[in-house]
């Protein structure tokens, strides 16, 4: 009888007061982070999507340079205290940052100069964190000599991002229509390509085309290569010393941003700041 009464009381209590929200179990103040997904200003064309010469913009040309300034002023509203970039340690970002502050590299189109180093200089930030990483697939095929094994040859066969199915064709049109020339300014483009909906569909590209190779080769390759690489980049960001007053700005290719969004929004350590919310700040 007593147990029945207890169950009734617990049921009434839950009904009256409700269960806590999941977020209420993690009340500690979180470090704010904003990911700015970018196209590569220098157009190395190393990604699956290649930008034709006629669709490229020159960020050093006066009109586009003014748009870069507008974009920078917008990003600065986030008031970052730390900046991370898609770069390898041997790129020597902090040596280049010091040189940049001494007046060098101003003619470099690379977004790491045009965005990261300029923002760091204007906000008196003296260090950049390089977060690029190899994937476990790179390690297995290069570091550990597995590249020529029959297993990896079979696994990698036809993995070239050149699928011709109906959904892949839709993605080709979707990505091509996100070239800078289709927007009135770089800022408008960045708002569009850093939206939640854009990242959702951009990540969806990795779940089509070559993802469907054979029974699960495409799925295994996504896990071993692209998703793993981004997990390692996220891990590098976790290693950056931080406190609740820090505001971490991440500047990377937008393909990375779509995965990093998932990781940051799921992490109990970070508060993900939407790019579009900077419109509300002065």
Secondary structure by P-SEA (a helix, b strand, c coil): caaaaaaaaaaaaaaaccccccccccccbbbbbbbbbbcccccccccccccccccccccccaaaaaaaaaaaaaaacccccccccccccccaaaaaaaaaaacccccccccccccaaaaaaaacccbbbbbbbbcaaaaaaccccccccaaaaaaacccccccccaaaaaaaaaaaaacccccccaaaaaaaaacaaaaaaaaaccccccccccccaaaaaaaacaaaaaaaaaaaaaaccccccbbbbbbccaaaaaaaaaaaaacccbbbbbcccccccc
